[in-house]
Amino acid sequence: MLDKVKQAYQLKKAQSDLQKMVEKLSVFEQKGENSVVVTGDKKISKIIINGVENKQIKDLVNDAMKKMDTKLQKEMKAKEDELRALLGM
């Protein structure tokens, strides 16, 4: 029993470490006076249009991405439940 608790703790720590590493990654793309910085967790950290940072568009896109993630999770959960029912699980 203690081994399972220890394994669960190690797994949780590994997941946390991986998440932190992903969040530190970033990509910068630029075309003319427009640029964007996207982090490893697929969030826009900065968007510049015609040389001017636009926080409103950054927030709009991040909010839309978050809503899509939530919608996808719900859809995947529903499909998972359907598959479990088909397999008799």
C-alpha positions in Angstrom: 0.0 0.0 0.0 2.8 2.4 0.9 4.5 1.7 -2.4 1.3 2.6 -4.3 1.1 5.9 -2.4 4.8 6.6 -3.1 4.2 5.8 -6.8 1.2 8.1 -7.0 3.2 10.9 -5.4 6.1 10.4 -7.9 3.7 10.4 -10.8 2.0 13.6 -9.6 5.4 15.3 -9.1 6.6 14.1 -12.6 3.3 15.5 -14.1 3.9 18.8 -12.3 7.5 19.1 -13.4 6.5 18.3 -17.0 3.7 21.0 -16.9 6.2 23.6 -15.6 8.7 22.7 -18.4 6.0 23.0 -21.1 4.9 26.4 -19.7 8.4 27.7 -20.0 8.7 26.8 -23.7 7.8 29.5 -26.2 7.8 30.3 -29.9 8.1 33.7 -31.5 6.9 34.3 -35.0 7.1 37.6 -36.9 5.9 38.7 -40.3 6.5 42.4 -41.0 5.2 44.5 -38.1 3.1 41.6 -36.8 4.4 39.1 -34.3 3.1 36.6 -31.7 4.6 34.7 -28.8 3.0 31.3 -28.0 3.9 29.3 -24.9 4.2 25.5 -24.7 0.7 25.3 -23.1 -0.7 26.9 -26.3 -1.4 30.3 -24.8 -0.6 33.5 -26.5 1.6 35.5 -24.2 2.0 38.5 -26.6 0.5 39.6 -29.9 1.7 42.7 -31.8 -0.2 44.0 -34.8 1.3 46.8 -36.9 4.0 47.3 -34.2 1.5 47.8 -31.4 0.8 45.2 -28.6 -2.8 44.2 -28.6 -3.9 42.7 -25.2 -7.5 42.6 -26.2 -6.9 40.3 -29.1 -4.5 38.2 -27.0 -7.2 37.8 -24.3 -9.9 37.1 -26.9 -7.9 34.3 -28.6 -6.8 32.8 -25.2 -10.4 32.8 -24.0 -11.6 31.1 -27.2 -8.9 28.5 -26.9 -9.8 27.8 -23.3 -13.5 27.4 -24.2 -12.5 25.0 -27.0 -10.4 22.9 -24.7 -13.4 22.6 -22.3 -15.7 21.7 -25.1 -13.3 19.1 -26.4 -12.9 17.6 -23.0 -16.6 17.2 -22.7 -16.9 15.6 -26.1 -14.0 13.2 -25.4 -15.6 12.3 -22.1 -18.9 11.5 -23.7 -17.2 9.4 -26.4 -15.2 7.6 -23.8 -18.4 6.8 -21.8 -20.0 5.5 -25.1 -17.0 3.2 -25.7 -17.0 1.9 -22.2 -20.7 1.1 -22.5 -20.1 -0.7 -25.8 -17.3 -2.7 -24.3 -19.3 -3.4 -21.1 -16.9 -1.7 -18.8 
